[in-house]
Amino acid sequence: MVNKNYFVYILASKQNGTLYIGVTSNLFKRVWEHKEKLVEGFTKKYDIDKLVYYEQFHDAEYAIRREKQLKKYNRGWKMDLIERSNPAWKDLYKELLSGFPDQVGE
């Protein structure tokens, strides 16, 4: 059986900007889709495409529960969560690509 990974992620328009929380089984591809504005809706409308936080899971149901949990938290809590692991609000997508350059097309 192949182990599959699931990711809960937070995108931002800029530091302290508009936030978006999502879940996916292919973080590389999904963030790329947001960056290329291929995803219609909220992220495209508000130019939200910087990966500022993510968590990895091996269970889809748990990842979905975590996404729903994060969405319920207030903005201040979400900002603290991001700043604990990424205080400069760097776009983590570039770091992911440097470690896994062949992942985007999968």
TASUL-V249732 format. One record per residue. N is the residue number from 0. PSI is psi as a letter, one per 40 degrees, with the letter a starting at -180 (* if undefined). BURIAL is b if it has 16 or more other C-alpha atoms within 10 Angstrom, else e. D_FIRST is the distance of its C-alpha to the first C-alpha in Angstrom with 1 decimal. Layout:
N:PSI:BURIAL:D_FIRST
N:PSI:BURIAL:D_FIRST
This chain:
0:h:e:0.0
1:h:e:3.8
2:h:e:6.5
3:i:e:9.2
4:i:e:12.8
5:i:b:15.7
6:h:b:19.3
7:h:b:22.6
8:i:b:25.4
9:h:b:29.2
10:i:b:31.3
11:i:b:35.0
12:d:b:37.9
13:i:b:39.6
14:h:b:40.2
15:e:e:41.1
16:a:e:40.6
17:h:e:38.9
18:i:b:35.3
19:h:b:32.3
20:h:b:29.1
21:i:b:25.9
22:i:b:22.1
23:i:b:19.6
24:e:b:16.1
25:g:b:17.9
26:d:b:20.8
27:d:b:22.3
28:d:e:22.7
29:d:b:23.9
30:d:b:26.5
31:d:b:27.6
32:d:b:28.2
33:d:b:30.3
34:d:b:32.2
35:e:e:33.0
36:f:b:34.2
37:e:e:31.9
38:h:e:31.1
39:i:e:34.1
40:a:e:35.4
41:d:e:36.0
42:d:b:34.5
43:d:b:36.3
44:d:e:39.5
45:e:e:39.8
46:f:b:38.4
47:h:b:35.5
48:e:b:33.2
49:h:b:33.1
50:h:b:29.8
51:e:b:31.4
52:i:b:28.6
53:i:b:24.9
54:i:e:22.4
55:i:e:18.6
56:i:b:16.2
57:e:e:12.6
58:h:e:13.6
59:d:b:15.2
60:d:e:17.7
61:d:e:18.9
62:d:b:19.4
63:d:b:21.4
64:d:e:23.4
65:d:b:24.2
66:d:b:25.3
67:d:e:27.6
68:d:e:28.9
69:d:b:29.8
70:d:e:31.5
71:d:e:33.8
72:i:e:35.0
73:i:e:38.4
74:d:e:38.8
75:d:e:40.2
76:d:e:37.1
77:d:b:34.9
78:d:b:37.3
79:d:e:37.1
80:d:e:33.3
81:d:b:33.4
82:d:b:36.4
83:d:e:34.9
84:e:e:32.2
85:g:e:33.9
86:d:e:37.7
87:e:e:38.7
88:f:b:36.5
89:i:e:35.1
90:h:b:32.9
91:e:e:29.6
92:d:b:28.2
93:d:e:30.2
94:d:e:28.7
95:d:e:25.1
96:d:e:26.0
97:d:e:27.7
98:d:e:24.6
99:g:e:22.2
100:e:e:24.5
101:e:e:22.1
102:d:e:20.1
103:d:e:22.7
104:e:e:22.0
105:*:e:18.3
